[in-house]
Amino acid sequence: MKKVSFHTLGCKLNYAETASLERQFVDRGFTIVPFNEHSDVCVVNTCSVTGRADRECRQLVRRALRTSPDAFVAVLGCYAQLQPEEIASIDGVDVVLGASEKFDLFTYAGHFQKFDAPKIFVSPISNAADFGPAYSGGVDDRTRAFLKVQDGCDFNCSFCTIPLARGKSRSQSLDDCLLQAKHLIDNGYKEIVLTGVNVGDYGKRDDESLIDLLRRLDAVEGLERIRVSSIEPNLLSRELLDFWIESKKICNHFHLPLQSGSDDILRKMRRRYLASEYRDLVNSIRERCPDAGIGVDIIVGFPGETEAQFKKTYDFLYELPASYLHVFTYSERPNTPSLELSGRIEPRIRHRHSDMLRILGQQKKQSFYQSQIGTSQSVLIESSIENNMLSGYTENYVRAFVPYHPSLENAIVRVRLNERSAEGCLGTVEEIEMASTRSPIVLESIHVAIQ
């Protein structure tokens, strides 16, 4: 039986797409092995948001060939769409597939025998119209599944390569989303995370919207949790926010890209809101849902960012009632409008500012964890870890750890959070809300086992 290994770079959307490719291989009799083990086929699904992602791709290809020197190597995804010749120049690469071709690997790879020379199948991104099913359930045993509902972006922020790599915004139909959600539920998944490049833009070309999708999913029997991976702040309308907060299935977790606390920088980035509007939105969420988890994306070192503008961003974030920060150091990307801007920031300043915000982000995360101590939270238990513990996420995206009991895996349990840890909160199981389909749970036996 042939073996295949995968490595995925980038966002949750990429992971959902890789999972679809994994199912294609399993259906054809392949065995999936870890990327650091010998395999007959190596697939690298790439990202190209930053220069670091590009470098990681090159390093991964070379690492794969050290482990499996005779393996057929396929590189696909965003970096493949943007720089196919550069990837093809890496020794050992056999095929490079772009955005429109990546789900047709079996068509382009033949019998997975190494080619005499690398082959490139990358059509212009303007041709990208297919959507392709993508969800992370079915191959692994995770309890949360990532469901791709949207792809591409029409926003054209000045720093971003996504429109060049994935094309225009397009969405999967409501009916297909529901069919795939039901398939995941039938396979034991209790939480579905909606993913896409710009999820808030869902359905606009088909006279549909994200709230239409959420309403339909909210009514699906057996689906216990819905989580939205990220949403642009200008797309989180009052109507959508009302439904989100009132729903008993949609998690009280909001990931809202900000990118800068300076209006001048936001305008240069071509963002579609002001810092004050963002702050008002976060405050509104916090007022209506005090325990909500609120995540923020930030880009540091954008061209022309002065010390005063960085300080404005730092002060803005310091005062913002956010739960955690995702900090990105600006990276020059080919063919993006920001390359034409003056005022390039020295790398040492970019990294110094990034470090400052990452420290602030850790402080905010720990403060948020501390605020949850003593509360009772619903936790979807996912996996075992070291020290005989299990872990899972609360609805507001706090990682909770409880003592191991086999029947807790893939169960939704009520957990009393007792103590903060570096990675989350330690807790004890109070109540079983939704048992695992794999084995029955007897709460008394769990209490005996962990005493």
Buried (B, 14 or more C-beta within 10 A) or exposed (E): EEBBBBBBBBBBBBBBBBBBBBBBBBEEEBEBBEBEEEBBBBBBBBBBBBEEBBEBBBEBBEBBBEBBEEBBBBBBBBBBBBBBEBBBEBEBBBBBBBBBBBBBBEEBBEEBEEEEEBBBBBEEBEEBEBBBBBBBBBBEBBBBBBBBBBBBBBBEBBBBBBBBBBBBBBBBBBEEBBEBBBBBBEEBBBBBBBBBBBBBBBBBEEEBBBBBBBEBBBEBEEBBBBBBBBBBBBBBEEEBBEBBBEBEBBBBBBBBBBBBBBBBBBEBBBBEBEBEBBBEBBEBBBEBBEBBBBBBBBBBBBBBBEEEBBBBBBEBBEEBBBBBBBBBBBBEBEEBBBEEBEEBBEEEBBEEBBEBBBEBBEEBBBEBBEBBBEBBBBBBBBEBEEEEEBBBBBBBBBBBBBBBBEBBBBBBBBBBBEEBEEEBBBBBBBEBEBBBEEEEBEBEEBBEEEE
